[in-house]
């Protein structure tokens, strides 16, 4: 079987993800973040003729990568779904694919997306301020920085980027966009140069870009929707494996696995027993080995959490 191009996307903690899924050859699995296909390819390698993998991605470039797997010798065991993973339950239900035995979510931006200047994800290049996971629809990062009020910009820079001088930053953007607007990465860097701490430029810009990317793609709400749907689509005993790359994502994943909700303690039944959809296998998140960090610096911030679907009924989600 042909492997996806390793330069397109080097999968993070590949073996740890496979171990977390506890793959069975005849099982039915879901990769909700196909990206460059590295994780999906490795899952397919371990599936027998009765097994099947469903992979989600809303990116046309990812869909083209998926054709490599569809045309390979295990293509009959693979279905690519071009959709946002917030539509997980509906898309699987439409294909008669519920329940599933395991689900993997790698929440990072793919290497290809970071390394393609016109996608606008990376601070390393100049290019349009886009940052859409699905480049065919929705507002861009340029729309956000040019159309949002100063107060709205303050909110997203503080909440999603955890930028310390979020108010000052928002004011600089609002005053600097002028009549021409801020259209490119270079425009944005120039506009916020006075706010960018010397010696910490890379980290600061990464926080700013993170905030814009999360807002553009509505990432927090979509992640919440996906996690809640995981409990509906996984069979009892099925595995949920989620890899996150910043504290906002990791906190949501940790809380949901621990309590079945994003804030507060788990609900209890009439007898005081906690009603949690998952048993947590990772009290502390799994992180990349030193050996992997030498090969792939992007694994440095990755945190992997694993849960097993508990066996008790849930209210159905629409």
Secondary structure per residue as TSV (DSSP state, phi and psi in degrees):
chain	resnum	aa	ss	phi	psi
A	1	X	-	360.0	132.4
A	2	X	-	-69.4	136.9
A	3	X	-	-89.8	149.0
A	4	X	-	-61.4	155.9
A	5	X	-	-61.8	118.3
A	6	X	T	-65.4	-23.3
A	7	X	T	-77.2	-19.6
A	8	X	T	-72.2	-45.3
A	9	X	-	-161.3	120.7
A	10	X	-	-93.6	112.5
A	11	X	-	-65.0	134.9
A	12	X	T	-84.6	138.1
A	13	X	T	45.3	50.4
A	14	X	H	-58.1	-52.6
A	15	X	H	-65.5	-37.5
A	16	X	H	-62.9	-37.8
A	17	X	H	-66.1	-44.2
A	18	X	H	-63.6	-42.5
A	19	X	H	-62.4	-39.8
A	20	X	H	-64.0	-35.3
A	21	X	H	-73.0	-21.2
A	22	X	T	51.4	57.9
A	23	X	-	-61.8	139.1
A	24	X	-	-115.8	135.8
A	25	X	T	-54.7	-33.0
A	26	X	T	-94.2	7.5
A	27	X	-	-79.1	167.6
A	28	X	E	-115.5	122.7
A	29	X	E	-128.9	160.7
A	30	X	E	-132.6	131.6
A	31	X	E	-112.3	105.6
A	32	X	S	-81.8	-3.2
A	33	X	-	-134.8	76.6
A	34	X	-	-59.0	-47.0
A	35	X	T	56.2	-119.7
A	36	X	T	-88.7	-2.6
A	37	X	S	89.9	2.3
A	38	X	H	-62.2	-47.2
A	39	X	H	-67.2	-42.5
A	40	X	H	-61.2	-44.2
A	41	X	H	-58.7	-43.9
A	42	X	H	-66.9	-35.5
A	43	X	H	-65.2	-46.7
A	44	X	H	-58.6	-36.0
A	45	X	H	-59.3	-25.1
A	46	X	T	-102.1	2.6
A	47	X	-	-95.0	139.5
A	48	X	-	-87.6	-175.2
A	49	X	T	-58.4	-27.6
A	50	X	T	-89.9	-9.4
A	51	X	-	-81.9	163.5
A	52	X	E	-153.3	145.6
A	53	X	E	-123.0	130.1
A	54	X	E	-111.1	125.0
A	55	X	E	-120.3	134.7
A	56	X	E	-106.2	143.7
A	57	X	-	-168.9	145.1
A	58	X	-	-99.9	4.4
A	59	X	-	-95.3	130.0
A	60	X	H	-62.8	-33.8
A	61	X	H	-64.8	-39.5
A	62	X	H	-65.2	-37.4
A	63	X	H	-62.0	-38.2
A	64	X	H	-66.7	-38.8
A	65	X	H	-63.3	-36.6
A	66	X	H	-64.0	-25.4
A	67	X	H	-62.6	-26.9
A	68	X	H	-61.2	-42.4
A	69	X	H	-73.8	-38.6
A	70	X	H	-64.1	-30.7
A	71	X	T	-91.8	-3.1
A	72	X	S	-83.5	177.8
A	73	X	T	-64.5	-18.7
A	74	X	T	-107.0	18.9
A	75	X	G	-59.9	-27.5
A	76	X	G	-73.6	-9.8
A	77	X	G	-102.5	10.1
A	78	X	E	-131.9	132.4
A	79	X	E	-127.9	124.3
A	80	X	E	-96.9	133.5
A	81	X	E	-120.0	110.6
A	82	X	-	-83.2	91.7
A	83	X	S	-160.9	159.1
A	84	X	-	-70.8	140.4
A	85	X	G	-70.0	-6.2
A	86	X	G	-66.9	-14.4
A	87	X	G	-100.6	20.9
A	88	X	H	-50.3	-57.0
A	89	X	H	-64.6	-43.5
A	90	X	H	-63.8	-45.0
A	91	X	H	-65.7	-41.2
A	92	X	H	-69.7	-40.3
A	93	X	H	-62.1	-39.6
A	94	X	H	-61.5	-23.9
A	95	X	T	-103.6	8.1
A	96	X	T	62.1	34.7
A	97	X	-	-105.9	15.8
A	98	X	-	-107.4	133.3
A	99	X	S	-89.4	167.4
A	100	X	E	-116.7	160.5
A	101	X	E	-91.4	-19.9
A	102	X	E	-166.9	151.7
A	103	X	E	-140.6	132.2
A	104	X	E	-115.5	134.2
A	105	X	E	-130.8	114.6
A	106	X	E	-105.7	101.1
A	107	X	-	-79.4	2.2
A	108	X	S	-78.5	161.1
A	109	X	-	-75.9	137.9
A	110	X	-	-69.0	155.3
A	111	X	H	-56.7	-39.5
A	112	X	H	-61.1	-45.0
A	113	X	H	-63.3	-41.8
A	114	X	H	-64.0	-36.4
A	115	X	H	-92.1	4.4
A	116	X	-	-105.7	104.4
A	117	X	G	-55.0	-36.9
A	118	X	G	-70.8	-11.7
A	119	X	G	-80.6	-22.1
A	120	X	-	77.9	16.3
A	121	X	-	-83.9	-25.5
A	122	X	-	-105.4	142.6
A	123	X	T	-79.6	-7.4
A	124	X	T	-79.1	-17.7
A	125	X	S	-122.3	164.4
A	126	X	-	-95.2	152.6
A	127	X	-	170.0	179.1
A	128	X	B	-68.0	146.7
A	129	X	S	-79.8	86.2
A	130	X	-	-105.2	-80.2
A	131	X	-	71.2	12.5
A	132	X	-	-79.6	132.2
A	133	X	S	-66.4	-36.6
A	134	X	S	-108.0	99.9
A	135	X	T	-71.1	0.8
A	136	X	T	-95.4	-7.2
A	137	X	S	-155.7	158.8
A	138	X	S	90.6	165.3
A	139	X	-	-70.3	151.3
A	140	X	-	-97.5	174.3
A	141	X	H	-63.8	-32.4
A	142	X	H	-62.4	-39.2
A	143	X	H	-61.8	-40.4
A	144	X	H	-63.9	-52.0
A	145	X	H	-70.0	-23.1
A	146	X	H	-94.4	-27.0
A	147	X	H	-106.6	-22.9
A	148	X	S	-73.9	148.1
A	149	X	-	-70.5	164.4
A	150	X	H	-59.2	-38.7
A	151	X	H	-64.6	-40.3
A	152	X	H	-67.2	-39.1
A	153	X	H	-64.4	-41.2
A	154	X	H	-57.6	-42.7
A	155	X	H	-61.9	-49.7
A	156	X	H	-73.6	-35.1
A	157	X	H	-66.6	-37.8
A	158	X	H	-75.5	-43.2
A	159	X	H	-78.2	-47.5
A	160	X	T	-94.7	-26.2
A	161	X	S	-101.5	-13.3
A	162	X	-	51.2	39.8
A	163	X	-	-78.1	129.6
A	164	X	T	-69.5	-37.1
A	165	X	T	-102.7	45.0
A	166	X	H	-58.4	-37.4
A	167	X	H	-66.6	-45.2
A	168	X	H	-63.9	-40.5
A	169	X	H	-62.4	-46.4
A	170	X	H	-61.0	-39.7
A	171	X	H	-65.0	-40.8
A	172	X	H	-63.3	-40.8
A	173	X	H	-67.1	-46.3
A	174	X	H	-62.1	-38.8
A	175	X	H	-79.4	-28.5
A	176	X	H	-87.5	-11.8
A	177	X	-	-76.2	-28.2
A	178	X	T	52.8	-150.7
A	179	X	T	-85.0	-30.4
A	180	X	T	-78.6	-30.0
A	181	X	-	85.0	173.4
A	182	X	-	-106.3	108.5
A	183	X	-	-108.9	-25.1
A	184	X	B	-125.9	168.7
A	185	X	H	-61.6	-41.0
A	186	X	H	-62.5	-39.9
A	187	X	H	-58.9	-45.1
A	188	X	H	-66.6	-45.0
A	189	X	H	-59.1	-42.6
A	190	X	H	-65.4	-40.2
A	191	X	H	-64.9	-36.1
A	192	X	T	-105.0	13.9
A	193	X	G	-57.8	-36.5
A	194	X	G	-69.6	-19.7
A	195	X	G	-94.6	-13.3
A	196	X	S	-83.5	119.0
A	197	X	-	-64.6	132.7
A	198	X	T	-67.2	137.6
A	199	X	T	84.9	-11.6
A	200	X	-	-128.1	27.3
A	201	X	H	-58.3	-46.3
A	202	X	H	-63.2	-45.8
A	203	X	H	-64.8	-42.0
A	204	X	H	-64.7	-47.8
A	205	X	H	-63.1	-35.7
A	206	X	H	-61.9	-39.0
A	207	X	H	-66.8	-41.4
A	208	X	H	-63.6	-45.9
A	209	X	H	-65.8	-37.3
A	210	X	H	-60.4	-45.0
A	211	X	H	-60.8	-45.7
A	212	X	H	-65.6	-41.7
A	213	X	H	-64.6	-41.9
A	214	X	H	-63.1	-42.3
A	215	X	H	-66.6	-46.1
A	216	X	H	-58.7	-41.0
A	217	X	H	-100.7	5.2
A	218	X	T	52.3	42.9
A	219	X	H	-64.8	-37.2
A	220	X	H	-68.8	-44.3
A	221	X	H	-66.9	-39.6
A	222	X	H	-66.3	-39.4
A	223	X	H	-63.1	-44.0
A	224	X	H	-58.9	-45.3
A	225	X	H	-61.3	-43.0
A	226	X	H	-64.2	-44.8
A	227	X	H	-61.7	-42.5
A	228	X	H	-64.1	-35.9
A	229	X	H	-73.3	-25.0
A	230	X	H	-58.2	-40.1
A	231	X	H	-64.6	-25.0
A	232	X	H	-84.4	-29.5
A	233	X	H	-98.4	-20.4
A	234	X	E	-83.0	139.4
A	235	X	E	-73.0	157.0
A	236	X	E	-55.7	130.3
A	237	X	E	91.4	-9.2
A	238	X	E	-71.0	155.8
A	239	X	E	-104.2	137.3
A	240	X	E	-113.6	121.8
A	241	X	E	-123.0	117.0
A	242	X	E	-127.9	128.9
A	243	X	E	-115.8	121.7
A	244	X	E	-116.9	165.6
A	245	X	S	-128.4	-0.4
A	246	X	S	-149.8	163.0
A	247	X	H	-64.0	-30.9
A	248	X	H	-64.5	-46.6
A	249	X	H	-64.3	-48.8
A	250	X	H	-60.8	-36.8
A	251	X	H	-64.2	-42.4
A	252	X	H	-63.3	-44.8
A	253	X	H	-63.5	-47.8
A	254	X	H	-58.6	-48.4
A	255	X	H	-64.8	-41.4
A	256	X	H	-67.8	-42.1
A	257	X	H	-63.3	-37.5
A	258	X	H	-77.7	-33.2
A	259	X	H	-132.3	-6.1
A	260	X	S	73.1	13.8
A	261	X	S	-153.7	167.4
A	262	X	S	-93.4	-18.1
A	263	X	S	-141.6	139.9
A	264	X	S	86.8	-178.7
A	265	X	-	-84.6	163.5
A	266	X	-	-63.6	144.7
A	267	X	-	-65.9	156.8
A	268	X	B	-124.3	152.1
A	269	X	-	-82.3	-173.4
A	270	X	T	-63.5	-20.0
A	271	X	T	-99.9	6.6
A	272	X	S	85.2	10.4
A	273	X	-	-84.8	130.8
A	274	X	B	-64.3	135.6
A	275	X	-	-101.4	84.5
A	276	X	-	-110.7	129.4
A	277	X	S	-69.7	-20.4
A	278	X	E	-130.4	146.0
A	279	X	E	-95.3	127.1
A	280	X	E	-81.8	126.7
A	281	X	S	-95.0	-18.0
A	282	X	-	-119.7	90.2
A	283	X	S	-62.1	-36.3
A	284	X	S	-117.0	143.4
A	285	X	-	-66.3	148.2
A	286	X	B	-79.5	136.1
A	287	X	-	-121.4	164.9
A	288	X	-	-69.3	148.3
A	289	X	-	-72.5	160.9
A	290	X	H	-60.2	-36.1
A	291	X	H	-62.1	-43.4
A	292	X	H	-68.4	-37.5
A	293	X	H	-62.1	-31.3
A	294	X	H	-66.1	-30.4
A	295	X	H	-92.5	-28.5
A	296	X	-	-145.3	95.1
A	297	X	G	-63.1	-24.0
A	298	X	G	-70.0	-11.0
A	299	X	G	-79.3	-8.0
A	300	X	T	-59.9	-37.9
A	301	X	T	-95.8	1.4
A	302	X	-	-74.3	138.0
A	303	X	E	-130.0	127.4
A	304	X	E	-110.2	127.4
A	305	X	E	-125.8	145.4
A	306	X	E	-132.4	137.8
A	307	X	E	-135.8	155.0
A	308	X	E	-111.8	130.3
A	309	X	E	-65.2	122.4
A	310	X	-	-73.3	161.5
A	311	X	S	-102.6	81.4
A	312	X	S	-153.3	151.2
A	313	X	-	-68.7	145.6
A	314	X	-	-118.5	155.5
A	315	X	-	-68.8	132.9
A	316	X	-	-65.5	143.8
A	317	X	-	-101.1	144.0
A	318	X	-	-85.7	360.0
